[in-house]
Amino acid sequence: ERFPTVQALATASEDEVLKLWEGLGYYSRARNLLEAARTIVREHGGRFPRSYEGLLTLKGVGPYTAAAIASFAYGLPHAVLDGNVFRVLARFCGVDLPIDSSRGKKHFQQLADAFLDPADPGAYNQTLMNFGATWCTPQNPRCRQCPLAPRCKAHQEGSVLQLPRKSKSAPKRQRHFHYLVFHDDGALWVGKRTDRDIWKHLHEFPLIESPRPLTRPALQALPAFRHILGGQPARFLQKAGPLRHVLSHQLLLLNFWEWEVQEGFVPKGPYRKVSVETAGGLAFPRPLQRFLQRKSW
Ligand code: SF4
């Protein structure tokens, strides 16, 4: 409703798009969507690209999405490889190369391309994806009634549940975030994340990250803490957390340390003072947004 055309989206600000996306997670998708709209207007005359190569010029569109759009929408002969297709191919052909290795990916792409029906690639791709999702499922594949069973290698060799194979996945990285929530009389200090990291361009409170949990004395003894305060007084009020927030490759443990500060307090760093009402209109990551909603300063 807010962006009825690609042109309308292309002229939007990133802040507005992120605010509308707030709470949905995967914020890079919102940024990619905006960037893709701008590319469509700037480089494709406002028309959605109709070739596989053209689709790949759009931010956030990789080989999987490009193949899906190219085959579903335009009937172009590009094989889709998603988790379901990997599973069906690995089992049907009895391939135990790890699907997340570069050799495995290359091999499976060759297999997928070889099986593709050039007469109707869209229907072929959708059928294979649906077959993997509903029939050749991870835990309870319906091999007994499967029309492919007579030619399915894994079924014949008894290795159905061992396939597809993955390299050992790395454990989730654990990060301890310590947010310093400074407030004075209905105002807060916030900044925008700019690093190439999670939650890019969303807002947050002054942050200190530590490799392990911290007590308050340990937090206050950190040079980063002393740098942010710059010797100015702050009265500790309370702490909330650690709150667990699970991302695809990371486990975040979020701590909110609340401090009351005096009029004139300015923390060191790229922060600005906003009223609580203004903060409500900015885009925050979901756990920070929830924290804000629970407060009644
Ligand atoms: S026989 Fe079993 S493992 Fe093989 S394709 Fe059919 S459902 Fe999948």
Boltz pocket constraint, residues with backbone or C-beta under 6 A from the ligand:
constraints:
  - pocket:
      binder: B
      contacts: [[A, 88], [A, 91], [A, 92], [A, 135], [A, 136], [A, 137], [A, 141], [A, 142], [A, 143], [A, 144], [A, 146], [A, 147], [A, 148], [A, 149], [A, 152], [A, 153], [A, 154], [A, 155], [A, 160]]
      max_distance: 6.0
